Amino acid sequence: MDHPEPLPAPVPPNRARRIAAIAAGLAVLVGAVLLLRTPPEEDAGPTTPPVPPPQTAVKQFAADGVVVPTPGGKPEPPSLISISAGPQRLKVRWLSDQTKTTAGYDVRWGRMGTMEYSRLVALPSIQLDGLDNNTAYDIEVRAVDSYGQRSAPTKATGTPQETTDDPPWSFNDRFTSRVVPDPAKWQLASSNGCGKATSGEGEDGRRLVISAKCGTDPVALRARPLFTLRDTPVNGEYGRFVVETDHVGLGGILTLDLVPGPADLIGGPTADKLAPNPSGSAADDPALPPGAIRVWIAAQGDSTTDVGVLVAPGTPRNARGSAVGSTMPPEIGVSVRWEVVFTEAGIQVLQNGSLVGAANVLPAWREATALVGFVGARGSTYAAVSLVGFIGAPTTVPTLVVPPPVDAGRVVVPPEATLITSATGTRLSGNKGAQVRAVLVPQNRPGDATADTFSIEVGGAIFPARPAVPGQPMSRGVRYPIVADVPPEALVLGDDGKTLPLQVRGPLHRGQAATAVVNVALELTAPDGAVSPAAGSGTDVPLPRPKPALPEPGITFFAAAGNLIQEGANVPRGRMVIEVSTDGFVGQQVAGRLAGTAGVEVRLDGQRIAGIPTIVDGPGVGGRWTIALPNGGLKAGRHTFEVKVLGTDETAIPALAYASFQLAD
């Protein structure tokens, strides 16, 4: 991928004049602002000084002896815009200029030339969502340099349209119904309710939005219909599991799980163990239930996307493996279609139709629970899902009986604990019983007995629970799904008449924390002839999207001759050069939106030495700047630079970077 790098202002070689020592020569302007006021009256209370507004502007500044770069010519406009139309969206890509002055792009769009929307992006692609189908949109793309200078616009027009080339789905959902997600088709699982599945709004378009603040814990979207393979292959395929989402480009980990049992959350903390398997051989993961197959996808910076296949130990392999091609680099906010294809030779993983992963395994099951898992970057998730679908043998969406809220507590209680539920009260009607699905996280130490059994207390009675996947061992910190069948007479509501109280019961081990209960769901069995009710109001909204972030700064040291100096290393006396650069891709990944920059300030040992504004034609997008300065007047020892990138919007949190060097005697 082409990474645009602005051309830094050159540092003049062999300058005739000596640059005065920076510490001795810097004119340190110290001023005091005196607040003049009349003495307070005797009974007047203390006054609170007003909070200064956030800084949203940077003035051009260079301390004595410091040389800072200045704007040059405007960047060249982008070229060769390509547009791919889809339902309520346009994917727009272009080529960056070849002069290396571009730091990012200013994209504007609207109907009939209005240009009513705009967004700053770091890389040469964008997806425009929430558009009207069969309506022409005008698009303008401008290159932006390190000082906020804009190029002339490159223009194009695109028209969103519905998809007309659908494959023969056995089940699919494009999340365009009045209520998203449709509860008859989907169930969301997350640790202690840290995630939400809702309809998109505004520029998100009519899609499913997964939003969460779950740290490193996953959020899983479970399809209620089972993924079912064909008995005999068609064109060499038994079936496909298809998901279209922008999650990977936002820095998260996407997992596509197929589990031979009624599980809602599986696996353990495996993010640090993910490694691609280009040879086509699946890797063992002891945190997976027997027979489970996990395909994981994760972006590595802005250049590569890794894909791998994990299976439970003991999963049979066939003799044939296959090499795979390279993945496409991640694009922020752009939907990607991922497909898990079950073939006669094993599993294949496709990215937008291209083979990017494979595994030499064949499932021993014909039906499986399909889970789409999301682990967010930086502890937060805000991902859009445009499609989930199955291709294979026919499957059915189970009839929905809307369950009540469940109050299950956070930990397992010992078997001898007093019953907390009652057989008296309002019994839940309109069902033939229920399946209680709970996800536990054991706390047993390695080597401890793991043959614990559990039960579910509900309606004043206790019912045995079993592993959702037979044969799964218990392991500390690994999600352990269990299920229990409950008769209709035990579904007794609590005192509020709305909530179903229940309790997971199981052994406690001396000196150990209780097993955690992280998720509980209730699947009610519909009476004969029942049909799913119409969806409700659909008024739920996503968790707040993270605020747009500024590009992430960094500092590199050079000697006067241009030799690179490692951070913390000794720097010779005389003249030195620092290069300040920003990573707009990292900033844009935080929220899918890049905040505009007002400028950059540089401090040495706490004293401001440089200020570079970046708003010549509008907010900047980051960039690269070279600053020359003398160090002869500094004391020997350690010195620290601070770089602060400031935004034009007062809600943008300044981005900071620090780097130190040693000055020899």
C-alpha positions in Angstrom: 0.0 0.0 0.0 1.2 3.5 -0.8 1.7 5.4 2.5 1.8 9.1 1.6 4.6 11.0 3.3 4.7 14.8 3.1 8.0 16.2 1.9 9.8 17.8 5.0 11.4 21.2 4.7 15.2 20.5 4.2 17.7 21.4 6.9 20.3 23.7 5.2 23.7 22.0 5.3 26.9 23.7 6.5 25.2 26.9 7.5 27.7 29.8 7.6 26.4 31.2 10.9 26.6 29.2 14.1 23.2 28.5 15.8 23.3 29.9 19.2 23.0 27.4 22.1 19.4 26.5 22.5 19.3 26.6 26.3 21.3 29.8 26.6 19.9 31.5 23.5 16.2 30.7 23.8 14.3 33.8 24.8 12.0 32.4 27.5 9.1 34.7 27.7 7.7 34.5 31.1 4.6 36.7 31.8 2.3 37.0 34.7 -1.4 37.8 34.2 -2.6 39.7 37.2 -6.3 39.5 38.1 -7.3 42.9 39.2 -10.3 43.0 41.4 -11.7 45.0 44.3 -11.3 43.5 47.8 -14.2 41.1 48.6 -16.8 42.1 51.2 -16.3 40.5 54.6 -19.1 37.9 54.2 -18.3 37.1 50.5 -17.6 33.5 49.9 -14.6 32.1 48.0 -14.6 32.6 44.2 -13.9 29.9 41.7 -11.7 31.1 38.8 -13.2 30.4 35.4 -12.0 27.3 33.5 -10.1 28.3 30.4 -11.5 27.0 27.2 -9.6 24.1 25.5 -6.8 25.3 23.1 -8.0 25.0 19.5 -5.4 27.2 17.7 -1.6 27.1 17.3 0.5 30.1 16.4 3.6 30.0 14.2 6.6 30.0 16.6 10.3 29.3 16.6 12.5 29.9 19.6 15.9 31.4 19.2 18.1 29.3 17.0 15.3 26.9 16.1 14.3 26.4 12.4 10.8 25.2 11.6 9.4 24.3 8.2 6.8 26.4 6.4 4.2 25.5 3.8 5.2 25.0 0.2 3.0 24.5 -2.9 -0.4 22.9 -2.6 -0.6 19.1 -3.0 -1.6 17.5 -6.3 -5.2 16.3 -6.5 -6.0 12.6 -6.2 -6.6 10.6 -9.4 -8.6 7.6 -10.7 -11.5 7.6 -8.3 -13.4 4.3 -8.4 -16.9 3.8 -6.9 -18.6 0.6 -5.9 -22.3 0.9 -5.2 -24.3 -1.2 -2.7 -27.5 -0.9 -0.7 -27.6 2.6 0.8 -23.8 2.9 0.4 -20.9 3.8 -1.9 -17.4 2.6 -1.5 -15.0 5.2 -2.8 -11.3 4.6 -3.5 -8.7 6.7 -5.3 -4.9 7.0 -6.0 -2.8 9.3 -3.9 -0.5 11.8 -5.6 3.1 10.7 -6.3 4.9 13.8 -4.9 4.6 12.6 -1.3 3.2 15.8 0.0 -0.1 14.4 1.0 -0.9 13.7 4.6 -4.6 12.7 4.2 -7.8 13.6 2.4 -10.9 15.8 2.7 -13.9 14.0 1.3 -17.2 15.9 0.7 -20.5 14.5 -0.8 -24.1 15.4 -1.3 -27.0 15.5 -3.7 -27.2 17.9 -6.6 -23.9 19.4 -5.9 -24.8 20.5 -2.3 -21.7 18.9 -0.7 -23.7 18.7 2.6 -21.4 16.1 4.2 -17.7 16.0 4.8 -15.1 13.8 6.5 -11.3 13.7 7.0 -9.6 10.4 6.3 -6.0 9.2 6.5 -6.0 6.6 3.7 -7.3 6.7 0.1 -10.7 5.1 0.7 -14.0 5.7 2.4 -17.5 4.1 2.6 -20.4 6.5 2.6 -23.4 5.0 4.4 -27.0 6.0 5.1 -27.6 7.1 1.5 -30.8 6.9 -0.5 -30.9 4.1 -3.1 -31.3 5.1 -6.7 -30.2 8.7 -5.9 -27.1 10.2 -7.5 -24.5 11.6 -5.1 -21.7 14.0 -6.1 -18.4 13.3 -4.5 -15.3 15.5 -4.2 -11.9 14.4 -2.9 -9.1 16.8 -2.0 -5.6 15.9 -0.9 -4.5 17.6 2.3 -0.8 18.3 3.2 0.9 18.8 6.5 -0.2 22.4 6.8 -3.9 21.9 6.0 -3.4 23.1 2.4 -6.0 21.5 0.0 -5.6 20.4 -3.6 -8.1 21.1 -6.3 -11.0 18.6 -6.0 -11.2 15.4 -8.0 -14.9 14.8 -8.7 -17.1 11.8 -9.3 -20.7 10.6 -9.0 -22.2 7.4 -7.7 -25.7 6.0 -7.1 -26.5 3.5 -4.3 -28.6 0.5 -5.3 -30.0 -2.7 -3.9 -28.1 -5.9 -4.4 -29.4 -8.1 -7.3 -26.9 -10.9 -7.4 -27.7 -12.8 -4.2 -26.6 -16.5 -4.0 -29.0 -19.2 -3.0 -29.2 -18.5 0.7 -30.6 -21.0 3.2 -30.8 -18.2 5.7 -29.7 -14.5 5.5 -30.4 -11.1 7.1 -29.4 -7.7 5.7 -30.7 -6.0 8.8 -33.1 -3.7 7.0 -36.3 -4.5 8.9 -38.1 -2.1 11.1 -36.5 -3.6 14.2 -32.8 -4.5 14.1 -31.8 -7.1 15.1 -34.9 -9.2 14.7 -35.2 -11.1 18.0 -36.7 -14.1 16.2 -33.3 -14.5 14.4 -30.7 -13.2 16.8 -29.5 -13.3 20.4 -26.7 -11.2 21.7 -24.4 -12.5 24.4 -21.8 -10.5 26.3 -20.1 -10.5 29.7 -22.6 -9.0 32.2 -24.4 -7.2 29.5 -21.5 -5.0 28.4 -22.6 -5.1 24.7 -25.6 -4.0 22.7 -27.0 -4.9 19.2 -29.1 -2.1 17.7 -30.1 -0.5 14.5 -27.7 2.0 12.9 -28.6 5.7 12.8 -27.8 8.6 10.5 -24.5 8.0 8.6 -24.3 4.5 10.0 -27.2 3.6 7.7 -29.8 0.9 8.2 -27.4 -1.8 9.4 -26.8 -3.7 12.6 -24.5 -1.9 15.0 -22.6 -3.8 17.7 -21.5 -1.4 20.4 -19.7 -2.5 23.6 -17.3 -1.5 26.3 -16.2 -5.0 27.3 -12.4 -4.6 27.5 -10.9 -7.8 25.9 -14.0 -9.8 26.4 -16.0 -10.7 23.3 -19.5 -9.8 22.2 -21.2 -12.6 20.3 -24.1 -12.4 17.9 -25.8 -15.9 17.9 -28.0 -16.9 15.0 -31.1 -18.8 16.3 -31.4 -20.9 13.1 -28.7 -23.6 12.9 -26.0 -23.5 10.3 -26.5 -26.8 8.4 -24.2 -28.5 5.9 -25.4 -30.4 2.9 -25.2 -34.2 3.0 -23.5 -34.2 -0.4 -21.4 -31.3 -1.9 -22.6 -29.0 -4.6 -19.8 -27.9 -6.8 -17.4 -29.3 -4.2 -19.0 -27.3 -1.3 -21.1 -28.4 1.7 -21.9 -24.9 2.7 -20.8 -21.3 3.5 -21.0 -19.0 6.5 -21.0 -15.4 5.3 -20.5 -12.2 7.3 -20.1 -8.6 6.0 -18.8 -6.1 8.5 -16.4 -3.2 8.9 -15.1 -4.4 12.3 -11.7 -5.6 11.3 -10.7 -2.3 9.7 -11.4 -0.6 13.1 -8.7 -2.6 14.7 -10.8 -5.3 16.3 -10.7 -9.1 16.1 -13.5 -10.8 14.3 -14.3 -14.4 15.1 -16.6 -16.7 13.1 -17.4 -19.7 15.3 -19.3 -22.8 14.5 -20.1 -24.9 17.6 -21.8 -28.3 17.7 -24.0 -27.4 20.7 -26.2 -24.6 22.1 -23.4 -22.2 23.2 -23.6 -18.4 23.3 -20.0 -17.6 24.2 -16.9 -19.8 23.9 -13.2 -19.7 24.2 -10.7 -17.9 26.4 -8.3 -14.9 26.1 -6.5 -16.0 22.9 -5.7 -12.6 21.4 -2.0 -12.9 22.3 -1.8 -16.4 20.8 -3.2 -15.6 17.3 -0.9 -16.5 14.5 -1.8 -17.0 10.9 -1.4 -20.5 9.3 -0.6 -19.8 5.6 0.2 -23.5 5.0 -3.4 -24.4 5.4 -3.1 -26.3 8.6 -5.4 -25.4 11.5 -4.0 -24.7 14.9 -5.2 -26.3 18.1 -6.8 -24.1 20.8 -7.6 -25.9 24.1 -10.0 -23.1 25.0 -12.5 -24.3 22.3 -15.2 -26.9 22.9 -14.8 -30.3 21.2 -15.7 -30.0 17.5 -15.8 -26.2 17.4 -14.2 -24.4 14.5 -13.1 -20.8 14.9 -12.0 -18.5 12.0 -10.4 -15.3 13.3 -9.5 -12.2 11.4 -7.4 -9.3 12.8 -5.8 -6.2 11.3 -2.1 -5.7 11.9 -1.6 -1.9 11.5 -2.5 -0.4 8.2 -0.8 -2.8 5.9 -1.9 -6.4 6.6 -4.8 -8.4 7.8 -4.1 -11.8 9.4 -6.4 -14.8 9.1 -6.3 -18.1 11.0 -8.3 -21.2 11.8 -8.4 -22.7 15.3 -9.9 -26.0 16.3 -10.2 -28.0 19.5 -7.4 -30.5 20.2 -8.1 -33.9 18.6 -10.0 -32.5 15.7 -9.4 -34.8 12.7 -7.3 -33.5 9.8 -7.1 -34.6 6.3 -3.8 -35.0 4.5 -4.2 -32.1 2.2 -3.3 -28.6 3.1 -3.4 -25.6 0.7 -1.4 -22.4 0.3 -3.4 -19.2 0.4 -3.1 -15.7 -1.1 -2.4 -12.4 0.6 -5.1 -10.5 2.3 -6.1 -7.0 1.4 -4.9 -4.3 3.8 -7.6 -3.1 6.3 -9.7 -0.1 5.3 -11.3 1.9 8.1 -15.1 2.0 7.9 -15.3 -0.1 4.7 -17.4 -3.3 4.8 -15.7 -6.5 3.9 -17.4 -9.8 3.0 -15.8 -12.8 4.9 -16.8 -16.3 3.9 -16.1 -19.6 5.6 -16.4 -22.3 2.9 -16.7 -26.0 3.8 -15.3 -28.0 0.8 -14.4 -31.6 0.2 -10.7 -30.7 0.9 -11.3 -28.7 4.1 -12.1 -25.1 5.0 -11.4 -22.1 2.9 -11.7 -18.4 4.0 -12.5 -15.7 1.5 -12.1 -12.0 1.7 -14.3 -10.3 -0.9 -14.1 -13.4 -3.0 -10.4 -14.0 -2.7 -8.9 -17.0 -1.0 -6.9 -15.7 2.1 -7.1 -18.7 4.5 -7.5 -22.4 4.7 -7.5 -25.4 7.1 -7.2 -29.1 6.5 -10.1 -30.0 8.7 -13.5 -31.5 8.1 -16.2 -31.1 10.7 -17.7 -34.2 12.3 -21.0 -32.5 12.8 -23.7 -31.5 10.3 -25.4 -28.8 12.3 -23.8 -26.1 14.4 -24.6 -22.9 16.3 -23.2 -19.9 14.4 -21.6 -17.1 16.4 -20.2 -13.8 15.1 -17.8 -12.5 17.7 -16.4 -9.0 18.2 -13.4 -8.0 20.3 -12.9 -4.3 20.2 -9.7 -2.4 20.0 -8.8 -0.4 23.1 -11.6 -2.0 25.0 -14.3 -0.5 22.9 -16.4 -1.8 20.0 -18.5 0.1 17.5 -18.9 -2.1 14.4 -21.5 -2.2 11.6 -22.8 -5.5 10.2 -24.4 -5.4 6.7 -25.1 -9.1 6.2 -25.0 -12.5 7.9 -26.0 -15.5 5.8 -25.8 -19.3 5.4 -25.5 -21.3 2.2 -26.1 -25.0 2.6 -28.9 -27.4 3.6 -32.3 -25.8 4.5 -32.6 -24.5 8.0 -35.5 -22.9 9.9 -35.8 -19.9 12.2 -37.3 -21.2 15.5 -40.6 -19.7 16.6 -40.0 -16.9 19.0 -41.7 -16.8 22.4 -40.5 -13.5 23.9 -38.6 -14.2 27.1 -38.8 -12.1 30.2 -35.7 -10.4 31.6 -33.6 -12.8 33.7 -32.1 -12.0 37.1 -29.4 -14.6 37.6 -26.7 -13.0 39.8 -23.0 -12.8 39.0 -21.5 -15.9 40.6 -22.4 -19.6 41.2 -23.8 -20.3 44.7 -23.0 -23.5 46.6 -25.5 -26.4 46.3 -26.4 -26.2 50.0 -27.4 -22.5 49.7 -30.9 -21.5 50.7 -33.4 -21.3 47.8 -33.9 -17.8 46.6 -36.7 -18.5 44.1 -40.3 -19.4 44.8 -42.9 -21.6 43.3 -45.6 -19.1 44.2 -46.3 -16.1 42.0 -47.3 -15.4 38.4 -46.3 -18.3 36.1 -45.0 -17.3 32.6 -47.6 -18.4 30.1 -47.6 -19.2 26.4 -44.8 -21.7 26.4 -44.0 -25.4 26.7 -41.0 -25.0 28.9 -37.5 -23.4 28.4 -33.9 -24.0 27.9 -31.7 -22.0 30.2 -28.3 -21.2 28.6 -25.6 -19.9 30.9 -22.0 -19.1 30.3 -19.6 -19.6 33.3 -16.0 -18.7 33.8 -14.4 -21.1 36.2 -11.7 -19.8 38.6 -10.1 -23.2 39.5 -6.3 -23.3 39.5 -4.4 -25.5 37.0 -4.4 -29.0 38.2 -7.5 -28.8 40.4 -10.4 -31.1 39.8 -12.5 -29.9 36.8 -15.4 -32.4 36.9 -17.7 -29.9 38.7 -21.4 -30.2 37.9 -23.9 -27.4 38.0 -27.6 -27.0 38.3 -30.2 -24.2 37.7 -32.6 -23.1 40.5 -35.8 -21.6 39.2 -39.4 -21.5 40.5 -38.4 -23.0 43.8 -36.9 -26.1 42.2 -33.5 -27.3 41.1 -32.8 -28.7 37.6 -29.6 -30.4 36.5 -27.4 -28.6 33.9 -25.0 -30.1 31.4 -22.2 -28.8 29.2 -23.6 -27.2 26.0 -20.9 -29.2 24.1 -20.5 -32.7 25.5 -16.9 -33.5 26.6 -15.8 -29.9 27.2 -13.4 -29.8 30.1 -13.4 -26.9 32.6 -10.4 -24.6 32.6 -9.6 -21.5 34.6 -10.6 -18.3 32.7 -12.2 -20.3 29.8 -15.8 -19.7 29.0 -17.8 -22.8 29.8 -21.4 -22.8 28.4 -24.0 -25.0 30.1 -27.7 -25.6 29.5 -30.6 -26.9 31.5 -34.1 -27.9 30.5 -36.9 -26.4 32.6 -40.6 -27.4 32.6 -43.2 -24.7 32.1 -44.5 -24.9 35.7 -41.1 -23.8 37.0 -41.1 -20.5 35.1 -42.4 -18.3 37.9 -41.9 -14.6 37.8 -40.6 -12.6 40.7 -42.3 -10.1 42.9 -42.3 -7.4 40.2 -44.3 -9.7 37.9 -41.9 -9.1 35.0 -38.5 -10.6 35.8 -37.6 -14.3 36.0 -35.3 -14.9 39.0 -32.9 -17.9 38.8 -29.7 -19.0 40.3 -26.8 -21.1 39.0 -25.7 -23.5 41.7 -22.3 -25.4 41.8 -19.4 -26.3 44.0 -17.1 -23.8 45.6 -13.4 -24.7 46.2 -11.5 -23.7 49.3 -9.3 -20.7 48.8 -10.7 -19.9 45.3 -13.1 -17.4 44.0 -16.6 -18.5 43.0 -17.2 -19.5 39.4 -18.4 -16.4 37.5 -21.7 -16.3 35.7 -21.1 -13.9 32.8 -24.2 -14.4 30.6 -27.6 -16.1 30.9 -30.3 -16.4 28.2 -33.7 -18.0 28.2 -35.0 -19.9 25.1 -38.7 -20.6 25.5 -40.3 -23.5 23.6 -43.3 -22.3 21.6 -46.6 -24.2 21.7 -47.7 -26.2 18.7 -48.9 -23.9 15.9 -47.5 -20.7 17.4 -46.0 -18.0 15.3 -43.4 -15.4 16.2 -44.9 -12.1 17.2 -44.2 -8.9 15.4 -41.1 -7.2 16.6 -41.4 -4.4 19.2 -40.8 -0.7 18.9 -37.1 -0.9 18.2 -36.3 2.2 20.2 -33.0 0.9 21.6 -29.9 2.9 20.6 -26.2 2.0 20.4 -23.7 3.0 23.1 -22.0 6.3 22.3 -19.5 6.1 19.5 -16.0 7.0 20.6 -15.2 10.6 19.8 -13.1 11.3 16.7 -9.4 11.2 17.6 -6.4 13.2 16.4 -3.6 11.5 14.5 -1.0 9.8 16.8 2.3 11.7 17.0 5.8 10.3 17.1 9.4 11.7 17.3 12.6 10.6 15.6 16.1 12.0 16.3 18.8 12.8 13.7 22.3 14.1 14.0 23.3 17.2 12.0 24.6 14.9 9.2 21.3 13.2 8.9 22.2 10.0 10.8 19.4 8.4 12.7 19.8 8.4 16.5 17.9 5.9 18.6 15.7 7.2 21.4 17.6 7.5 24.7 21.0 7.3 22.9 23.8 9.8 23.2 23.5 12.9 20.9 26.6 14.8 19.9 26.8 18.5 20.8 26.3 21.0 18.1 23.2 20.8 16.0 20.5 18.2 15.9 17.3 17.5 14.0 14.0 16.1 15.1 11.3 14.8 12.8 7.8 15.0 14.1 5.3 12.7 12.3 1.8 11.5 12.9 -0.1 8.4 12.2 -3.6 9.3 10.9 -4.5 5.7 10.5 -4.3 5.0 14.3 -6.2 8.2 15.1 -9.0 7.3 12.6 -9.3 3.8 13.9 -10.4 5.0 17.3 -13.9 6.0 16.1 -13.8 5.5 12.4 -13.5 9.3 12.2 -10.4 11.5 12.1 -10.5 14.7 14.1 -9.1 17.8 12.3 -5.8 19.2 13.6 -5.2 22.9 14.5 -1.4 22.5 14.7 1.6 21.0 16.5 3.5 22.4 19.5 7.0 21.1 20.5 8.5 21.6 23.9 12.1 20.7 25.2 12.3 20.1 28.9 9.0 21.8 29.3 9.9 25.0 27.4 8.1 25.7 24.1 10.5 25.8 21.2 8.2 25.4 18.1 4.6 25.9 17.0 3.4 24.9 13.5 -0.2 25.7 12.5 -2.0 23.3 10.2 -5.1 25.2 9.1 -4.1 27.0 5.9 -7.2 25.9 4.0 -9.0 24.2 6.8 -8.4 21.6 9.5 -5.3 19.5 9.0 -5.0 15.7 9.1 -1.5 15.4 10.6 1.7 15.1 8.6 5.4 15.3 8.9 7.7 18.2 10.0 11.4 18.5 10.4 12.8 20.9 13.0 16.5 21.9 13.4 17.9 23.2 16.7 21.2 23.6 18.5 22.0 21.8 21.7 25.4 23.2 22.6 24.1 25.2 25.6 22.2 22.3 27.3 23.6 20.6 30.3 24.9 17.1 29.9 22.4 14.4 30.7 18.9 13.4 29.8 16.5 15.8 28.0 13.0 15.2 26.8 10.9 16.5 23.9 7.1 16.7 24.1 5.0 16.9 21.0 1.3 18.0 21.3 -1.1 17.7 18.4 -4.1 20.0 19.0 -7.5 19.9 17.3 -9.8 22.5 15.8 -12.7 21.0 17.8 -12.6 21.7 21.5 -13.9 18.1 22.2 -10.8 16.5 20.6 -8.4 15.3 23.2 -4.8 16.6 22.4 -2.5 13.8 21.3 0.8 13.6 23.0 4.2 12.0 22.4 7.4 12.1 24.4 11.0 11.1 23.5 14.3 11.5 25.3 18.0 11.7 24.4 21.2 11.9 26.3 23.6 14.8 25.7 27.3 13.9 26.2 29.7 16.1 28.2 
